[in-house]
Amino acid sequence: MADNSTTPFTSFDDDDLFGRYEFLQKNPHIAIPCIIMVSIASLAGTFGNILILTAVATHKKVRNIESVFIVNLAMSDLYVTAIADPLSIVAKLEGEKFFNSVPGLCKTIGSLCTISCIGSLMSIGSLSFNRYIRICHQNLYSKLFTKRSCICLCVGFYIFGVFLVLLNLAKIGDHQFDRKAILCIWDRMATHNFTIVFSVVLVWIPMILIGVFYSLIYFYVARHKSNTMLSTNNNSLQKSVKVQVAKTFFIIYAIFSVCWIPYALAIAADHNNSFSHEAHTYIAMWAHLHPSINWIVYYTTHRNFRKAFNDILCRCRNPKWKRGEPGTASNSESNNATAGTSSQPETSHINE
């Protein structure tokens, strides 16, 4: 009998093989909540990621160097919300037999999901390094971050993801239908030792490095906080805006970590596939929720994105609406922001 570390899913009992509606009928307490949650996440996330891409394309105040990584993150997330999530619902309704009827379908879905998730994490990592250099080493920023270098980095993320997928051809890892999580995803049992390496190198190490960058930003800002508060010149104002943008990206990183840490732990710990359907299904669902939340973070914490989103939504409701028209949400927000004492200067013009 083969060792557990190399046992493929195809050797599992047929009791785990669900046909049409069987998972829903046999495990409604798992299937129904998951289908509802994934449906909401898919709709909200697809709407939000399209909104992000539209905002960057149409509003100059959110179009800058780091927006290259924001766009890359939104594009990676859009695959999950617009394609992977709906097919996850199909998997829970139709079962594995549906995907087996189309050769290569499940492998393609899982492979693209891996590439997408790598692109997301690497984009989040690049944003953290971008903020670290921008705040702590401003003299290096223009040398390290240009439009060309950022685009090349983003292309490199996908090339790296494709390389990992191509390792499957050498029997290192695989992508199949996970009969516990009920979706097409990384085959955690195909080469379990590589799965552990995969989780450490592509989840734990990047998340730790990103955490280090944000910690360095925090300590740097803490050391210079008194000088920033006493100073009222434009440089201190710009630095304040940079720190606020860093907080936005930190929240996105924190959400990604909270979503993916349980999955990274589960695939490493469940070396003999003993975890229950409930555990794997909910953990996999939880991991894929982060692409649906980022746009909410931008809206609630990033002023320029919030104004851009309001402009876009007003334009959708009223095609004749013009930006800055009296009575609109965007104009009201701008008026409220500029109202008050001169000790609170306008900062939206600082494109950070």
WOWOVEN-V904974 format. One record per pair of residues at least 12 apart in sequence whose ideal C-beta (glycine too) atoms are under 7 Angstrom apart, sorted by the first residue. I is the first residue (numbers start at 1). J is the second residue. Records with the same first field share a line. If there is no record, write none. Layout:
I->J, J
This chain:
4->192, 271, 272
5->192, 193, 271
6->191
7->189
8->187, 189, 190
9->176, 177, 178, 179, 187, 189
12->179
16->179
17->96, 179
18->95, 96
19->95, 97
20->94, 95
21->93
22->95
23->92, 95, 182
24->92, 93
27->277
30->277, 278, 281
31->92
34->92, 281, 285
35->89, 92
37->285
38->85, 88, 89, 285
39->89
41->81, 85, 289, 292
42->81, 85, 86
44->292
45->77, 81, 291, 292
46->78, 81, 82
48->292, 294, 295, 296
49->74, 77, 78, 81, 291, 295
51->295, 309, 312
52->70, 74, 295, 298
53->71, 74
54->312
55->305, 308, 309, 312
56->70, 71
59->308, 311
61->304, 308, 348, 351
62->304, 305, 308
64->351
65->145, 147, 150
66->127, 130
68->147, 150, 151, 154
69->123, 126, 127, 130, 150, 154
72->119, 123, 154
73->120, 123, 124, 294
76->116, 119, 120, 123
77->120, 291, 294
79->112, 116
80->113, 116, 288, 291
81->291, 292
84->109, 113, 288
85->288
87->109, 184
88->183
91->182, 183, 184
92->182
96->177, 179
99->177, 184
106->176, 177, 184
107->175, 176
109->184
110->175, 176, 184, 185, 186
111->165, 175
113->185
114->161, 164, 165, 175, 186
115->158, 161, 162, 165
118->157, 160, 161, 202
119->157, 158, 161
120->291
121->206, 256
122->157
123->157
124->210, 252, 253, 256
125->206, 209, 210
126->153
127->249
128->210, 213, 214, 249, 253
129->213
130->145
131->217, 245, 246, 249
132->213, 216, 217
133->145
134->242
135->217, 220, 242, 243, 246
136->216, 217, 220
172->191, 194
173->186, 187, 190, 191, 194, 198
174->187, 190
175->187
178->280
180->273, 275, 277, 280
181->280, 281, 284
182->281
183->284
185->284
188->267
189->273
192->271
195->267, 268
196->268
199->264, 267, 268
203->260, 264
204->264
207->257
210->253
214->250, 253
217->246
221->243
228->240
237->345, 347
238->350, 352
241->347, 350, 352
242->352
245->302, 352
247->301
248->297, 298, 301, 302
251->297, 301
252->294, 297
255->290, 293
256->290
259->286, 287, 289, 290
260->287
262->283, 286
263->283, 284, 287
266->279, 280, 283
303->348
304->348
307->330, 333
310->329, 330, 333
311->323, 330
314->328, 329, 330
